[in-house]
Amino acid sequence: MQTKKLALFLLTVLFFSLNNYIYALDIEDYNDTNYLKNSTEQINISLKDIKLEQKNVDISNNYDKFAILTFNVINTSLEPLELSQIKYQFYQNNKLQDTFINTKQNIYGFLGKLDSGESKTIRICVSLDNMKEPIVLLINNDVGNYKYHIKQTINIT
């Protein structure tokens, strides 16, 4: 009889302990922590190809050298990614280089939307001061839940 009372007491204590533990994981508190969102990265960018061209291009300025850079972009987060919100800049010799599109060659830059797990090929035209020095790509995103800063040095020769 003593064993039954002890077992019943232990089961009661266990039940109340589990009930308090489950209550501590209140659904509102759990959603506020956003553990999964904070532990994932949103984007993976890798350079696929570089094509150098030396010919006159007249947009807002006159360029005679530029590179066409091809990137593979993957949305590694659980949420959609709007590519137009990504800010990017290219530098050569610490000088900001202009970027431009070329619709004849299907070069549109960061444009479109990627759902979770989707990838896309991005092409960007970048003006060059010379065709021998590397360029530095800076990517910043300060919008939404994901904030990242990427710096990549690209050897173009």
C-alpha positions in Angstrom: 0.0 0.0 0.0 2.9 2.3 0.9 4.4 1.8 -2.6 1.1 2.7 -4.3 0.9 6.0 -2.4 4.5 6.8 -3.2 4.0 6.0 -6.9 0.8 8.1 -7.0 2.7 11.0 -5.3 5.6 10.8 -7.8 3.2 10.7 -10.7 1.4 13.8 -9.4 4.7 15.7 -8.9 5.8 14.6 -12.4 2.4 15.7 -13.9 2.6 19.1 -12.3 6.3 19.5 -13.3 5.5 18.7 -16.9 2.5 21.0 -16.9 4.6 23.9 -15.6 7.3 23.2 -18.2 4.7 23.2 -21.0 3.2 26.4 -19.7 6.7 28.0 -19.8 6.7 27.4 -23.5 3.7 29.6 -24.0 3.0 30.0 -27.8 3.3 33.8 -27.7 6.7 33.7 -26.0 7.9 31.0 -28.4 7.0 33.0 -31.5 8.7 36.1 -30.1 12.1 34.4 -29.8 12.3 33.5 -33.6 15.0 31.1 -32.9 14.9 29.5 -36.3 15.0 32.8 -38.2 17.9 34.1 -36.2 20.0 31.0 -36.7 19.8 30.9 -40.5 21.5 32.9 -43.2 19.5 34.4 -46.0 21.7 34.3 -49.0 24.6 32.5 -50.6 26.4 34.3 -53.5 29.1 32.7 -55.6 30.9 34.0 -58.6 30.5 31.8 -61.7 32.1 33.7 -64.6 33.9 36.9 -65.5 34.0 38.3 -69.1 36.1 41.3 -69.8 35.2 43.7 -72.6 37.1 46.7 -74.0 34.7 48.7 -76.2 33.0 52.1 -75.9 29.8 52.2 -73.9 28.1 55.5 -73.5 25.5 55.6 -70.7 25.8 58.5 -68.3 29.6 58.4 -68.6 31.8 57.1 -71.3 33.4 53.7 -70.6 35.9 51.8 -72.6 36.5 48.9 -70.2 34.0 46.8 -68.3 33.4 43.4 -66.8 30.3 41.2 -67.0 30.1 39.3 -63.8 27.9 36.3 -63.5 26.8 35.2 -60.0 24.8 32.3 -58.7 22.5 33.5 -55.9 20.7 31.0 -53.5 18.0 32.0 -51.0 19.0 29.8 -48.0 16.4 31.2 -45.6 12.8 30.1 -45.0 11.4 33.4 -46.2 11.2 34.9 -49.8 14.0 37.2 -50.8 13.5 40.3 -52.9 16.7 40.8 -54.9 16.1 44.4 -55.6 16.5 45.2 -51.9 20.1 44.1 -51.9 22.5 47.0 -52.1 25.7 46.2 -53.9 28.8 48.3 -54.9 32.0 47.6 -56.7 35.3 49.3 -56.0 38.6 49.2 -57.9 41.6 51.0 -56.4 39.3 52.3 -53.6 37.2 54.1 -56.3 33.5 53.3 -56.7 32.8 51.8 -60.1 29.5 52.3 -62.0 27.3 49.3 -62.7 24.8 49.2 -65.5 22.4 46.8 -67.3 22.5 45.6 -70.9 19.1 44.4 -72.0 20.6 43.1 -75.3 22.7 40.6 -73.4 20.0 39.9 -70.7 22.1 41.6 -68.0 19.7 43.0 -65.4 21.5 42.9 -62.1 19.8 41.9 -58.9 16.2 41.7 -60.0 13.4 39.4 -59.1 12.2 37.3 -56.1 13.6 34.1 -54.8 11.5 31.7 -52.7 13.1 29.6 -50.0 15.7 27.3 -51.5 15.5 28.8 -55.0 18.5 30.0 -57.0 19.0 32.4 -59.8 21.8 33.5 -62.1 22.6 37.2 -61.8 24.6 39.2 -64.4 26.0 42.6 -63.7 28.1 45.0 -65.9 30.8 46.9 -64.0 32.9 49.7 -65.3 36.7 49.3 -64.8 39.5 51.7 -64.5 41.9 49.0 -65.7 41.7 45.4 -66.6 44.4 44.1 -64.3 43.5 45.3 -60.8 41.0 43.2 -58.8 37.6 44.6 -57.9 35.9 44.5 -54.5 32.3 43.6 -54.2 30.4 45.0 -51.1 26.9 43.7 -50.5 24.7 45.1 -47.7 21.2 44.3 -46.6 19.8 46.2 -43.6 16.1 45.4 -44.5 13.9 42.9 -42.7 14.9 40.2 -40.3 18.1 39.3 -42.1 21.0 41.7 -42.0 24.3 40.8 -43.6 27.4 42.5 -45.0 29.5 40.6 -47.6 32.9 41.7 -48.9 34.5 39.7 -51.7 37.6 40.5 -53.7 37.4 39.4 -57.3 40.5 38.9 -59.3 39.5 39.7 -62.9 42.7 38.7 -64.7 
